[in-house]
Amino acid sequence: MTGPTPSYTVEIEDVTAPAVFARLPDALAALWEALRVLPLGWTQYEAYRYFLGPGAVDRVTESLERDGELRLSFAMGGRSHLVSVGVLRD
């Protein structure tokens, strides 16, 4: 018998509404697509590209297993915005 099949939520505070995906790679790809067009500045862009680029599924899976969610932030327009990835279980 296997456990519940997880689904994954992603959101960028004040930028995107929460979205739910059946597969973590799809969730991370959508998150990166939304982030990469924002005016983040070079340093923030490169940090998110590293985190959500090749190997992202392993890095994020480790975070989700350890903490139950992944929460990062970035500055844009003079304020901080939360980026979150979470797990929903059936």
PyMOL Python script that loads the backbone (N, CA, C, O; Angstrom):
from pymol import cmd

cmd.read_pdbstr("""\
ATOM      1  N   MET A   1       0.849  -1.179   0.000  1.00  0.00           N
ATOM      2  CA  MET A   1       0.000   0.000   0.000  1.00  0.00           C
ATOM      3  C   MET A   1       0.894   1.241   0.000  1.00  0.00           C
ATOM      4  O   MET A   1       1.903   1.281   0.704  1.00  0.00           O
ATOM      5  N   THR A   2       0.536   2.222  -0.765  1.00  0.00           N
ATOM      6  CA  THR A   2       1.301   3.458  -0.829  1.00  0.00           C
ATOM      7  C   THR A   2       0.567   4.555  -0.083  1.00  0.00           C
ATOM      8  O   THR A   2      -0.626   4.444   0.197  1.00  0.00           O
ATOM      9  N   GLY A   3       1.297   5.623   0.238  1.00  0.00           N
ATOM     10  CA  GLY A   3       0.710   6.757   0.940  1.00  0.00           C
ATOM     11  C   GLY A   3      -0.067   7.643  -0.009  1.00  0.00           C
ATOM     12  O   GLY A   3      -0.202   7.352  -1.197  1.00  0.00           O
ATOM     13  N   PRO A   4      -0.571   8.727   0.541  1.00  0.00           N
ATOM     14  CA  PRO A   4      -1.336   9.655  -0.292  1.00  0.00           C
ATOM     15  C   PRO A   4      -0.458  10.279  -1.374  1.00  0.00           C
ATOM     16  O   PRO A   4       0.736  10.501  -1.174  1.00  0.00           O
ATOM     17  N   THR A   5      -1.062  10.552  -2.505  1.00  0.00           N
ATOM     18  CA  THR A   5      -0.353  11.203  -3.595  1.00  0.00           C
ATOM     19  C   THR A   5      -0.319  12.709  -3.317  1.00  0.00           C
ATOM     20  O   THR A   5      -1.367  13.340  -3.176  1.00  0.00           O
ATOM     21  N   PRO A   6       0.876  13.276  -3.239  1.00  0.00           N
ATOM     22  CA  PRO A   6       0.926  14.706  -2.941  1.00  0.00           C
ATOM     23  C   PRO A   6       0.637  15.552  -4.173  1.00  0.00           C
ATOM     24  O   PRO A   6       0.808  15.103  -5.307  1.00  0.00           O
ATOM     25  N   SER A   7       0.209  16.748  -3.940  1.00  0.00           N
ATOM     26  CA  SER A   7       0.190  17.780  -4.975  1.00  0.00           C
ATOM     27  C   SER A   7       0.937  18.967  -4.371  1.00  0.00           C
ATOM     28  O   SER A   7       1.192  19.005  -3.167  1.00  0.00           O
ATOM     29  N   TYR A   8       1.280  19.918  -5.207  1.00  0.00           N
ATOM     30  CA  TYR A   8       2.184  20.982  -4.791  1.00  0.00           C
ATOM     31  C   TYR A   8       1.563  22.344  -5.072  1.00  0.00           C
ATOM     32  O   TYR A   8       0.948  22.555  -6.117  1.00  0.00           O
ATOM     33  N   THR A   9       1.728  23.256  -4.136  1.00  0.00           N
ATOM     34  CA  THR A   9       1.236  24.615  -4.300  1.00  0.00           C
ATOM     35  C   THR A   9       2.423  25.565  -4.451  1.00  0.00           C
ATOM     36  O   THR A   9       3.463  25.391  -3.816  1.00  0.00           O
ATOM     37  N   VAL A  10       2.248  26.555  -5.289  1.00  0.00           N
ATOM     38  CA  VAL A  10       3.249  27.614  -5.430  1.00  0.00           C
ATOM     39  C   VAL A  10       2.522  28.949  -5.446  1.00  0.00           C
ATOM     40  O   VAL A  10       1.390  29.054  -5.916  1.00  0.00           O
ATOM     41  N   GLU A  11       3.199  29.971  -4.921  1.00  0.00           N
ATOM     42  CA  GLU A  11       2.615  31.307  -4.895  1.00  0.00           C
ATOM     43  C   GLU A  11       3.732  32.330  -4.790  1.00  0.00           C
ATOM     44  O   GLU A  11       4.754  32.085  -4.149  1.00  0.00           O
ATOM     45  N   ILE A  12       3.533  33.467  -5.417  1.00  0.00           N
ATOM     46  CA  ILE A  12       4.387  34.629  -5.239  1.00  0.00           C
ATOM     47  C   ILE A  12       3.488  35.714  -4.655  1.00  0.00           C
ATOM     48  O   ILE A  12       2.591  36.218  -5.331  1.00  0.00           O
ATOM     49  N   GLU A  13       3.729  36.060  -3.422  1.00  0.00           N
ATOM     50  CA  GLU A  13       2.897  37.021  -2.702  1.00  0.00           C
ATOM     51  C   GLU A  13       2.722  38.324  -3.490  1.00  0.00           C
ATOM     52  O   GLU A  13       3.692  38.930  -3.944  1.00  0.00           O
ATOM     53  N   ASP A  14       1.486  38.726  -3.635  1.00  0.00           N
ATOM     54  CA  ASP A  14       1.099  39.958  -4.335  1.00  0.00           C
ATOM     55  C   ASP A  14       1.469  39.977  -5.816  1.00  0.00           C
ATOM     56  O   ASP A  14       1.414  41.029  -6.453  1.00  0.00           O
ATOM     57  N   VAL A  15       1.846  38.824  -6.369  1.00  0.00           N
ATOM     58  CA  VAL A  15       2.193  38.740  -7.788  1.00  0.00           C
ATOM     59  C   VAL A  15       1.336  37.677  -8.470  1.00  0.00           C
ATOM     60  O   VAL A  15       0.719  37.949  -9.500  1.00  0.00           O
ATOM     61  N   THR A  16       1.293  36.477  -7.908  1.00  0.00           N
ATOM     62  CA  THR A  16       0.486  35.397  -8.474  1.00  0.00           C
ATOM     63  C   THR A  16      -0.415  34.800  -7.396  1.00  0.00           C
ATOM     64  O   THR A  16      -0.071  34.796  -6.214  1.00  0.00           O
ATOM     65  N   ALA A  17      -1.537  34.311  -7.810  1.00  0.00           N
ATOM     66  CA  ALA A  17      -2.414  33.578  -6.897  1.00  0.00           C
ATOM     67  C   ALA A  17      -1.823  32.190  -6.660  1.00  0.00           C
ATOM     68  O   ALA A  17      -1.036  31.708  -7.475  1.00  0.00           O
ATOM     69  N   PRO A  18      -2.189  31.548  -5.564  1.00  0.00           N
ATOM     70  CA  PRO A  18      -1.719  30.174  -5.357  1.00  0.00           C
ATOM     71  C   PRO A  18      -2.174  29.282  -6.512  1.00  0.00           C
ATOM     72  O   PRO A  18      -3.299  29.397  -6.999  1.00  0.00           O
ATOM     73  N   ALA A  19      -1.284  28.399  -6.935  1.00  0.00           N
ATOM     74  CA  ALA A  19      -1.601  27.440  -8.001  1.00  0.00           C
ATOM     75  C   ALA A  19      -1.222  26.050  -7.499  1.00  0.00           C
ATOM     76  O   ALA A  19      -0.266  25.894  -6.740  1.00  0.00           O
ATOM     77  N   VAL A  20      -1.969  25.058  -7.925  1.00  0.00           N
ATOM     78  CA  VAL A  20      -1.750  23.678  -7.487  1.00  0.00           C
ATOM     79  C   VAL A  20      -1.336  22.845  -8.694  1.00  0.00           C
ATOM     80  O   VAL A  20      -1.915  22.963  -9.773  1.00  0.00           O
ATOM     81  N   PHE A  21      -0.327  22.004  -8.496  1.00  0.00           N
ATOM     82  CA  PHE A  21       0.211  21.142  -9.546  1.00  0.00           C
ATOM     83  C   PHE A  21       0.309  19.713  -9.025  1.00  0.00           C
ATOM     84  O   PHE A  21       0.580  19.492  -7.845  1.00  0.00           O
ATOM     85  N   ALA A  22       0.090  18.758  -9.900  1.00  0.00           N
ATOM     86  CA  ALA A  22       0.191  17.353  -9.532  1.00  0.00           C
ATOM     87  C   ALA A  22       1.649  16.907  -9.412  1.00  0.00           C
ATOM     88  O   ALA A  22       1.959  15.967  -8.679  1.00  0.00           O
ATOM     89  N   ARG A  23       2.542  17.588 -10.137  1.00  0.00           N
ATOM     90  CA  ARG A  23       3.965  17.186 -10.132  1.00  0.00           C
ATOM     91  C   ARG A  23       4.844  18.358  -9.721  1.00  0.00           C
ATOM     92  O   ARG A  23       4.643  19.489 -10.162  1.00  0.00           O
ATOM     93  N   LEU A  24       5.821  18.068  -8.867  1.00  0.00           N
ATOM     94  CA  LEU A  24       6.729  19.105  -8.406  1.00  0.00           C
ATOM     95  C   LEU A  24       7.512  19.745  -9.550  1.00  0.00           C
ATOM     96  O   LEU A  24       7.652  20.968  -9.549  1.00  0.00           O
ATOM     97  N   PRO A  25       8.034  18.992 -10.530  1.00  0.00           N
ATOM     98  CA  PRO A  25       8.746  19.659 -11.632  1.00  0.00           C
ATOM     99  C   PRO A  25       7.879  20.689 -12.357  1.00  0.00           C
ATOM    100  O   PRO A  25       8.373  21.748 -12.743  1.00  0.00           O
ATOM    101  N   ASP A  26       6.607  20.391 -12.544  1.00  0.00           N
ATOM    102  CA  ASP A  26       5.701  21.337 -13.203  1.00  0.00           C
ATOM    103  C   ASP A  26       5.481  22.577 -12.335  1.00  0.00           C
ATOM    104  O   ASP A  26       5.441  23.697 -12.845  1.00  0.00           O
ATOM    105  N   ALA A  27       5.341  22.375 -11.036  1.00  0.00           N
ATOM    106  CA  ALA A  27       5.150  23.500 -10.114  1.00  0.00           C
ATOM    107  C   ALA A  27       6.361  24.423 -10.131  1.00  0.00           C
ATOM    108  O   ALA A  27       6.215  25.644 -10.181  1.00  0.00           O
ATOM    109  N   LEU A  28       7.555  23.841 -10.091  1.00  0.00           N
ATOM    110  CA  LEU A  28       8.771  24.649 -10.070  1.00  0.00           C
ATOM    111  C   LEU A  28       9.006  25.357 -11.396  1.00  0.00           C
ATOM    112  O   LEU A  28       9.483  26.492 -11.421  1.00  0.00           O
ATOM    113  N   ALA A  29       8.674  24.693 -12.496  1.00  0.00           N
ATOM    114  CA  ALA A  29       8.814  25.329 -13.809  1.00  0.00           C
ATOM    115  C   ALA A  29       7.884  26.538 -13.912  1.00  0.00           C
ATOM    116  O   ALA A  29       8.289  27.585 -14.416  1.00  0.00           O
ATOM    117  N   ALA A  30       6.654  26.405 -13.444  1.00  0.00           N
ATOM    118  CA  ALA A  30       5.708  27.519 -13.481  1.00  0.00           C
ATOM    119  C   ALA A  30       6.182  28.658 -12.573  1.00  0.00           C
ATOM    120  O   ALA A  30       6.067  29.831 -12.926  1.00  0.00           O
ATOM    121  N   LEU A  31       6.701  28.309 -11.429  1.00  0.00           N
ATOM    122  CA  LEU A  31       7.206  29.321 -10.508  1.00  0.00           C
ATOM    123  C   LEU A  31       8.368  30.077 -11.132  1.00  0.00           C
ATOM    124  O   LEU A  31       8.417  31.305 -11.060  1.00  0.00           O
ATOM    125  N   TRP A  32       9.302  29.361 -11.741  1.00  0.00           N
ATOM    126  CA  TRP A  32      10.441  30.014 -12.381  1.00  0.00           C
ATOM    127  C   TRP A  32       9.990  30.893 -13.552  1.00  0.00           C
ATOM    128  O   TRP A  32      10.514  31.991 -13.736  1.00  0.00           O
ATOM    129  N   GLU A  33       9.035  30.425 -14.332  1.00  0.00           N
ATOM    130  CA  GLU A  33       8.527  31.229 -15.450  1.00  0.00           C
ATOM    131  C   GLU A  33       7.927  32.545 -14.948  1.00  0.00           C
ATOM    132  O   GLU A  33       8.101  33.587 -15.580  1.00  0.00           O
ATOM    133  N   ALA A  34       7.228  32.500 -13.824  1.00  0.00           N
ATOM    134  CA  ALA A  34       6.646  33.723 -13.270  1.00  0.00           C
ATOM    135  C   ALA A  34       7.721  34.639 -12.689  1.00  0.00           C
ATOM    136  O   ALA A  34       7.650  35.857 -12.853  1.00  0.00           O
ATOM    137  N   LEU A  35       8.712  34.065 -12.014  1.00  0.00           N
ATOM    138  CA  LEU A  35       9.763  34.874 -11.394  1.00  0.00           C
ATOM    139  C   LEU A  35      10.706  35.505 -12.411  1.00  0.00           C
ATOM    140  O   LEU A  35      11.133  36.647 -12.240  1.00  0.00           O
ATOM    141  N   ARG A  36      11.026  34.776 -13.451  1.00  0.00           N
ATOM    142  CA  ARG A  36      12.079  35.238 -14.357  1.00  0.00           C
ATOM    143  C   ARG A  36      11.714  36.484 -15.156  1.00  0.00           C
ATOM    144  O   ARG A  36      12.601  37.136 -15.708  1.00  0.00           O
ATOM    145  N   VAL A  37      10.443  36.826 -15.231  1.00  0.00           N
ATOM    146  CA  VAL A  37      10.043  38.025 -15.963  1.00  0.00           C
ATOM    147  C   VAL A  37       9.885  39.250 -15.053  1.00  0.00           C
ATOM    148  O   VAL A  37       9.608  40.352 -15.529  1.00  0.00           O
ATOM    149  N   LEU A  38      10.063  39.051 -13.755  1.00  0.00           N
ATOM    150  CA  LEU A  38       9.939  40.164 -12.819  1.00  0.00           C
ATOM    151  C   LEU A  38      11.224  40.994 -12.795  1.00  0.00           C
ATOM    152  O   LEU A  38      12.302  40.472 -13.081  1.00  0.00           O
ATOM    153  N   PRO A  39      11.118  42.267 -12.459  1.00  0.00           N
ATOM    154  CA  PRO A  39      12.317  43.118 -12.378  1.00  0.00           C
ATOM    155  C   PRO A  39      13.065  42.886 -11.061  1.00  0.00           C
ATOM    156  O   PRO A  39      13.030  43.721 -10.157  1.00  0.00           O
ATOM    157  N   LEU A  40      13.738  41.740 -10.971  1.00  0.00           N
ATOM    158  CA  LEU A  40      14.387  41.345  -9.725  1.00  0.00           C
ATOM    159  C   LEU A  40      15.765  41.952  -9.522  1.00  0.00           C
ATOM    160  O   LEU A  40      16.229  42.049  -8.386  1.00  0.00           O
ATOM    161  N   GLY A  41      16.416  42.353 -10.572  1.00  0.00           N
ATOM    162  CA  GLY A  41      17.817  42.735 -10.460  1.00  0.00           C
ATOM    163  C   GLY A  41      18.680  41.499 -10.645  1.00  0.00           C
ATOM    164  O   GLY A  41      18.230  40.372 -10.440  1.00  0.00           O
ATOM    165  N   TRP A  42      19.921  41.726 -11.033  1.00  0.00           N
ATOM    166  CA  TRP A  42      20.791  40.620 -11.419  1.00  0.00           C
ATOM    167  C   TRP A  42      21.023  39.623 -10.293  1.00  0.00           C
ATOM    168  O   TRP A  42      20.900  38.418 -10.513  1.00  0.00           O
ATOM    169  N   THR A  43      21.354  40.089  -9.095  1.00  0.00           N
ATOM    170  CA  THR A  43      21.691  39.186  -7.989  1.00  0.00           C
ATOM    171  C   THR A  43      20.510  38.304  -7.610  1.00  0.00           C
ATOM    172  O   THR A  43      20.664  37.092  -7.460  1.00  0.00           O
ATOM    173  N   GLN A  44      19.336  38.901  -7.454  1.00  0.00           N
ATOM    174  CA  GLN A  44      18.153  38.111  -7.102  1.00  0.00           C
ATOM    175  C   GLN A  44      17.795  37.143  -8.228  1.00  0.00           C
ATOM    176  O   GLN A  44      17.464  35.984  -7.976  1.00  0.00           O
ATOM    177  N   TYR A  45      17.864  37.618  -9.461  1.00  0.00           N
ATOM    178  CA  TYR A  45      17.559  36.754 -10.609  1.00  0.00           C
ATOM    179  C   TYR A  45      18.476  35.535 -10.611  1.00  0.00           C
ATOM    180  O   TYR A  45      18.006  34.406 -10.749  1.00  0.00           O
ATOM    181  N   GLU A  46      19.774  35.756 -10.461  1.00  0.00           N
ATOM    182  CA  GLU A  46      20.734  34.653 -10.476  1.00  0.00           C
ATOM    183  C   GLU A  46      20.521  33.706  -9.307  1.00  0.00           C
ATOM    184  O   GLU A  46      20.684  32.496  -9.466  1.00  0.00           O
ATOM    185  N   ALA A  47      20.164  34.219  -8.143  1.00  0.00           N
ATOM    186  CA  ALA A  47      19.907  33.360  -6.984  1.00  0.00           C
ATOM    187  C   ALA A  47      18.704  32.454  -7.245  1.00  0.00           C
ATOM    188  O   ALA A  47      18.752  31.257  -6.962  1.00  0.00           O
ATOM    189  N   TYR A  48      17.630  33.021  -7.783  1.00  0.00           N
ATOM    190  CA  TYR A  48      16.464  32.203  -8.089  1.00  0.00           C
ATOM    191  C   TYR A  48      16.732  31.251  -9.246  1.00  0.00           C
ATOM    192  O   TYR A  48      16.229  30.128  -9.253  1.00  0.00           O
ATOM    193  N   ARG A  49      17.512  31.687 -10.216  1.00  0.00           N
ATOM    194  CA  ARG A  49      17.864  30.787 -11.322  1.00  0.00           C
ATOM    195  C   ARG A  49      18.652  29.589 -10.790  1.00  0.00           C
ATOM    196  O   ARG A  49      18.419  28.454 -11.207  1.00  0.00           O
ATOM    197  N   TYR A  50      19.576  29.842  -9.877  1.00  0.00           N
ATOM    198  CA  TYR A  50      20.322  28.732  -9.273  1.00  0.00           C
ATOM    199  C   TYR A  50      19.361  27.821  -8.523  1.00  0.00           C
ATOM    200  O   TYR A  50      19.402  26.601  -8.681  1.00  0.00           O
ATOM    201  N   PHE A  51      18.502  28.413  -7.711  1.00  0.00           N
ATOM    202  CA  PHE A  51      17.641  27.601  -6.858  1.00  0.00           C
ATOM    203  C   PHE A  51      16.594  26.843  -7.648  1.00  0.00           C
ATOM    204  O   PHE A  51      16.263  25.712  -7.291  1.00  0.00           O
ATOM    205  N   LEU A  52      16.060  27.430  -8.713  1.00  0.00           N
ATOM    206  CA  LEU A  52      14.969  26.806  -9.469  1.00  0.00           C
ATOM    207  C   LEU A  52      15.413  26.229 -10.809  1.00  0.00           C
ATOM    208  O   LEU A  52      14.585  25.713 -11.559  1.00  0.00           O
ATOM    209  N   GLY A  53      16.695  26.306 -11.119  1.00  0.00           N
ATOM    210  CA  GLY A  53      17.223  25.758 -12.366  1.00  0.00           C
ATOM    211  C   GLY A  53      17.529  24.279 -12.235  1.00  0.00           C
ATOM    212  O   GLY A  53      16.871  23.577 -11.467  1.00  0.00           O
ATOM    213  N   PRO A  54      18.521  23.793 -12.974  1.00  0.00           N
ATOM    214  CA  PRO A  54      18.879  22.377 -12.912  1.00  0.00           C
ATOM    215  C   PRO A  54      19.118  21.909 -11.475  1.00  0.00           C
ATOM    216  O   PRO A  54      19.821  22.562 -10.704  1.00  0.00           O
ATOM    217  N   GLY A  55      18.530  20.784 -11.138  1.00  0.00           N
ATOM    218  CA  GLY A  55      18.656  20.237  -9.785  1.00  0.00           C
ATOM    219  C   GLY A  55      17.630  20.773  -8.806  1.00  0.00           C
ATOM    220  O   GLY A  55      17.660  20.428  -7.625  1.00  0.00           O
ATOM    221  N   ALA A  56      16.719  21.617  -9.283  1.00  0.00           N
ATOM    222  CA  ALA A  56      15.738  22.249  -8.396  1.00  0.00           C
ATOM    223  C   ALA A  56      14.857  21.233  -7.683  1.00  0.00           C
ATOM    224  O   ALA A  56      14.557  21.395  -6.500  1.00  0.00           O
ATOM    225  N   VAL A  57      14.445  20.201  -8.380  1.00  0.00           N
ATOM    226  CA  VAL A  57      13.540  19.223  -7.760  1.00  0.00           C
ATOM    227  C   VAL A  57      14.198  18.598  -6.541  1.00  0.00           C
ATOM    228  O   VAL A  57      13.552  18.437  -5.506  1.00  0.00           O
ATOM    229  N   ASP A  58      15.471  18.244  -6.647  1.00  0.00           N
ATOM    230  CA  ASP A  58      16.171  17.657  -5.500  1.00  0.00           C
ATOM    231  C   ASP A  58      16.291  18.661  -4.350  1.00  0.00           C
ATOM    232  O   ASP A  58      16.032  18.319  -3.196  1.00  0.00           O
ATOM    233  N   ARG A  59      16.684  19.901  -4.666  1.00  0.00           N
ATOM    234  CA  ARG A  59      16.831  20.918  -3.619  1.00  0.00           C
ATOM    235  C   ARG A  59      15.504  21.201  -2.928  1.00  0.00           C
ATOM    236  O   ARG A  59      15.444  21.284  -1.701  1.00  0.00           O
ATOM    237  N   VAL A  60      14.447  21.349  -3.710  1.00  0.00           N
ATOM    238  CA  VAL A  60      13.152  21.678  -3.127  1.00  0.00           C
ATOM    239  C   VAL A  60      12.572  20.473  -2.379  1.00  0.00           C
ATOM    240  O   VAL A  60      11.978  20.638  -1.314  1.00  0.00           O
ATOM    241  N   THR A  61      12.734  19.283  -2.918  1.00  0.00           N
ATOM    242  CA  THR A  61      12.253  18.079  -2.227  1.00  0.00           C
ATOM    243  C   THR A  61      12.892  17.963  -0.854  1.00  0.00           C
ATOM    244  O   THR A  61      12.215  17.651   0.125  1.00  0.00           O
ATOM    245  N   GLU A  62      14.180  18.211  -0.779  1.00  0.00           N
ATOM    246  CA  GLU A  62      14.886  18.159   0.503  1.00  0.00           C
ATOM    247  C   GLU A  62      14.282  19.164   1.491  1.00  0.00           C
ATOM    248  O   GLU A  62      14.071  18.839   2.660  1.00  0.00           O
ATOM    249  N   SER A  63      14.010  20.362   1.028  1.00  0.00           N
ATOM    250  CA  SER A  63      13.390  21.391   1.874  1.00  0.00           C
ATOM    251  C   SER A  63      11.994  20.976   2.323  1.00  0.00           C
ATOM    252  O   SER A  63      11.642  21.129   3.493  1.00  0.00           O
ATOM    253  N   LEU A  64      11.210  20.456   1.403  1.00  0.00           N
ATOM    254  CA  LEU A  64       9.851  20.040   1.728  1.00  0.00           C
ATOM    255  C   LEU A  64       9.843  18.902   2.734  1.00  0.00           C
ATOM    256  O   LEU A  64       9.022  18.886   3.650  1.00  0.00           O
ATOM    257  N   GLU A  65      10.758  17.946   2.567  1.00  0.00           N
ATOM    258  CA  GLU A  65      10.833  16.831   3.509  1.00  0.00           C
ATOM    259  C   GLU A  65      11.278  17.303   4.886  1.00  0.00           C
ATOM    260  O   GLU A  65      10.781  16.815   5.901  1.00  0.00           O
ATOM    261  N   ARG A  66      12.207  18.246   4.926  1.00  0.00           N
ATOM    262  CA  ARG A  66      12.752  18.726   6.195  1.00  0.00           C
ATOM    263  C   ARG A  66      11.786  19.684   6.901  1.00  0.00           C
ATOM    264  O   ARG A  66      11.545  19.555   8.101  1.00  0.00           O
ATOM    265  N   ASP A  67      11.234  20.651   6.145  1.00  0.00           N
ATOM    266  CA  ASP A  67      10.468  21.736   6.754  1.00  0.00           C
ATOM    267  C   ASP A  67       8.972  21.718   6.445  1.00  0.00           C
ATOM    268  O   ASP A  67       8.206  22.451   7.069  1.00  0.00           O
ATOM    269  N   GLY A  68       8.551  20.893   5.493  1.00  0.00           N
ATOM    270  CA  GLY A  68       7.144  20.836   5.115  1.00  0.00           C
ATOM    271  C   GLY A  68       6.730  21.901   4.114  1.00  0.00           C
ATOM    272  O   GLY A  68       5.635  21.837   3.555  1.00  0.00           O
ATOM    273  N   GLU A  69       7.593  22.875   3.885  1.00  0.00           N
ATOM    274  CA  GLU A  69       7.336  23.929   2.916  1.00  0.00           C
ATOM    275  C   GLU A  69       8.661  24.607   2.595  1.00  0.00           C
ATOM    276  O   GLU A  69       9.661  24.413   3.285  1.00  0.00           O
ATOM    277  N   LEU A  70       8.645  25.392   1.550  1.00  0.00           N
ATOM    278  CA  LEU A  70       9.799  26.210   1.190  1.00  0.00           C
ATOM    279  C   LEU A  70       9.313  27.641   1.104  1.00  0.00           C
ATOM    280  O   LEU A  70       8.350  27.935   0.396  1.00  0.00           O
ATOM    281  N   ARG A  71       9.975  28.531   1.822  1.00  0.00           N
ATOM    282  CA  ARG A  71       9.602  29.944   1.823  1.00  0.00           C
ATOM    283  C   ARG A  71      10.858  30.763   1.561  1.00  0.00           C
ATOM    284  O   ARG A  71      11.831  30.696   2.311  1.00  0.00           O
ATOM    285  N   LEU A  72      10.816  31.530   0.492  1.00  0.00           N
ATOM    286  CA  LEU A  72      11.907  32.421   0.116  1.00  0.00           C
ATOM    287  C   LEU A  72      11.310  33.802  -0.091  1.00  0.00           C
ATOM    288  O   LEU A  72      10.090  33.945  -0.179  1.00  0.00           O
ATOM    289  N   SER A  73      12.149  34.809  -0.169  1.00  0.00           N
ATOM    290  CA  SER A  73      11.616  36.141  -0.436  1.00  0.00           C
ATOM    291  C   SER A  73      12.536  36.894  -1.379  1.00  0.00           C
ATOM    292  O   SER A  73      13.694  36.523  -1.574  1.00  0.00           O
ATOM    293  N   PHE A  74      12.006  37.949  -1.955  1.00  0.00           N
ATOM    294  CA  PHE A  74      12.788  38.837  -2.798  1.00  0.00           C
ATOM    295  C   PHE A  74      12.234  40.247  -2.646  1.00  0.00           C
ATOM    296  O   PHE A  74      11.082  40.439  -2.256  1.00  0.00           O
ATOM    297  N   ALA A  75      13.062  41.217  -2.956  1.00  0.00           N
ATOM    298  CA  ALA A  75      12.640  42.614  -2.892  1.00  0.00           C
ATOM    299  C   ALA A  75      12.288  43.097  -4.291  1.00  0.00           C
ATOM    300  O   ALA A  75      13.011  42.840  -5.254  1.00  0.00           O
ATOM    301  N   MET A  76      11.177  43.792  -4.385  1.00  0.00           N
ATOM    302  CA  MET A  76      10.750  44.374  -5.653  1.00  0.00           C
ATOM    303  C   MET A  76       9.815  45.531  -5.322  1.00  0.00           C
ATOM    304  O   MET A  76       8.928  45.404  -4.478  1.00  0.00           O
ATOM    305  N   GLY A  77      10.019  46.634  -5.980  1.00  0.00           N
ATOM    306  CA  GLY A  77       9.144  47.775  -5.760  1.00  0.00           C
ATOM    307  C   GLY A  77       9.191  48.305  -4.337  1.00  0.00           C
ATOM    308  O   GLY A  77       8.194  48.818  -3.830  1.00  0.00           O
ATOM    309  N   GLY A  78      10.337  48.186  -3.695  1.00  0.00           N
ATOM    310  CA  GLY A  78      10.481  48.725  -2.354  1.00  0.00           C
ATOM    311  C   GLY A  78       9.904  47.886  -1.236  1.00  0.00           C
ATOM    312  O   GLY A  78       9.811  48.349  -0.099  1.00  0.00           O
ATOM    313  N   ARG A  79       9.514  46.660  -1.539  1.00  0.00           N
ATOM    314  CA  ARG A  79       9.004  45.784  -0.472  1.00  0.00           C
ATOM    315  C   ARG A  79       9.372  44.334  -0.734  1.00  0.00           C
ATOM    316  O   ARG A  79       9.767  43.956  -1.837  1.00  0.00           O
ATOM    317  N   SER A  80       9.233  43.548   0.296  1.00  0.00           N
ATOM    318  CA  SER A  80       9.558  42.127   0.222  1.00  0.00           C
ATOM    319  C   SER A  80       8.324  41.333  -0.214  1.00  0.00           C
ATOM    320  O   SER A  80       7.199  41.638   0.182  1.00  0.00           O
ATOM    321  N   HIS A  81       8.562  40.311  -1.036  1.00  0.00           N
ATOM    322  CA  HIS A  81       7.499  39.419  -1.500  1.00  0.00           C
ATOM    323  C   HIS A  81       7.896  37.991  -1.155  1.00  0.00           C
ATOM    324  O   HIS A  81       9.035  37.590  -1.394  1.00  0.00           O
ATOM    325  N   LEU A  82       6.979  37.230  -0.603  1.00  0.00           N
ATOM    326  CA  LEU A  82       7.218  35.851  -0.224  1.00  0.00           C
ATOM    327  C   LEU A  82       6.959  34.923  -1.407  1.00  0.00           C
ATOM    328  O   LEU A  82       5.950  35.047  -2.100  1.00  0.00           O
ATOM    329  N   VAL A  83       7.879  33.998  -1.623  1.00  0.00           N
ATOM    330  CA  VAL A  83       7.715  32.931  -2.617  1.00  0.00           C
ATOM    331  C   VAL A  83       7.560  31.647  -1.817  1.00  0.00           C
ATOM    332  O   VAL A  83       8.411  31.327  -0.987  1.00  0.00           O
ATOM    333  N   SER A  84       6.484  30.913  -2.057  1.00  0.00           N
ATOM    334  CA  SER A  84       6.274  29.702  -1.264  1.00  0.00           C
ATOM    335  C   SER A  84       5.950  28.501  -2.143  1.00  0.00           C
ATOM    336  O   SER A  84       5.294  28.605  -3.179  1.00  0.00           O
ATOM    337  N   VAL A  85       6.444  27.360  -1.678  1.00  0.00           N
ATOM    338  CA  VAL A  85       6.151  26.050  -2.283  1.00  0.00           C
ATOM    339  C   VAL A  85       5.702  25.170  -1.127  1.00  0.00           C
ATOM    340  O   VAL A  85       6.376  25.090  -0.100  1.00  0.00           O
ATOM    341  N   GLY A  86       4.571  24.516  -1.297  1.00  0.00           N
ATOM    342  CA  GLY A  86       4.048  23.647  -0.248  1.00  0.00           C
ATOM    343  C   GLY A  86       3.561  22.332  -0.814  1.00  0.00           C
ATOM    344  O   GLY A  86       3.461  22.152  -2.028  1.00  0.00           O
ATOM    345  N   VAL A  87       3.262  21.421   0.089  1.00  0.00           N
ATOM    346  CA  VAL A  87       2.787  20.091  -0.286  1.00  0.00           C
ATOM    347  C   VAL A  87       1.380  19.913   0.252  1.00  0.00           C
ATOM    348  O   VAL A  87       1.109  20.209   1.416  1.00  0.00           O
ATOM    349  N   LEU A  88       0.482  19.428  -0.600  1.00  0.00           N
ATOM    350  CA  LEU A  88      -0.866  19.032  -0.181  1.00  0.00           C
ATOM    351  C   LEU A  88      -0.939  17.524  -0.294  1.00  0.00           C
ATOM    352  O   LEU A  88      -0.491  16.959  -1.291  1.00  0.00           O
ATOM    353  N   ARG A  89      -1.485  16.873   0.689  1.00  0.00           N
ATOM    354  CA  ARG A  89      -1.636  15.416   0.647  1.00  0.00           C
ATOM    355  C   ARG A  89      -3.117  15.086   0.608  1.00  0.00           C
ATOM    356  O   ARG A  89      -3.919  15.711   1.302  1.00  0.00           O
ATOM    357  N   ASP A  90      -3.481  14.090  -0.214  1.00  0.00           N
ATOM    358  CA  ASP A  90      -4.891  13.665  -0.315  1.00  0.00           C
ATOM    359  C   ASP A  90      -5.398  13.164   1.007  1.00  0.00           C
ATOM    360  O   ASP A  90      -6.558  12.766   1.113  1.00  0.00           O
TER     361      ASP A  90
END
""", "prot")
cmd.dss("prot")
cmd.show_as("cartoon", "prot")
cmd.util.cbc("prot")
cmd.orient("prot")
